[in-house]
Amino acid sequence: MAEILHTRTATRNTRAFVATWAPLAQGDTGEPIGFSQYSDKSVQVAGAFGGASVRVEGSNNGVDWAVLTDPQGNDLVISSAKIEMVTEATAHVRPVVVGGSGTTDLSVSMLLKEVR
């Protein structure tokens, strides 16, 4: 159970970037990022799940965390490869790997876009 740092990749849009946490294994948590001016977010999870799920969490104080939701109100607990929008705008966001096995090897990428 480690805290995995994110990497930041620029996009062609100067008001957007992609944060990626990888590799994420069983029980890992992604380093929280705090770019609240980037209120439009989508998250992509890919890799070998090995029975794991990725919970996308947000916090406004950096201490108390809650599962974020997609536009349909579903919790962002992702157990297969997909891309989802994130509804809530929070001060901090992070991925958390729940469950899994020794074969869990995931990558979580989040597009963050500033809205003006």
PyMOL commands that set and color helices and strands:
alter all, ss='L'
color gray80, all
select strands_A, chain A and resi 3-4+6-10+16-24+29-30+40-48+52-59+66-67+77-78+82-86+92-99+105-113
alter strands_A, ss='S'
color yellow, strands_A
deselect
rebuild
show_as cartoon
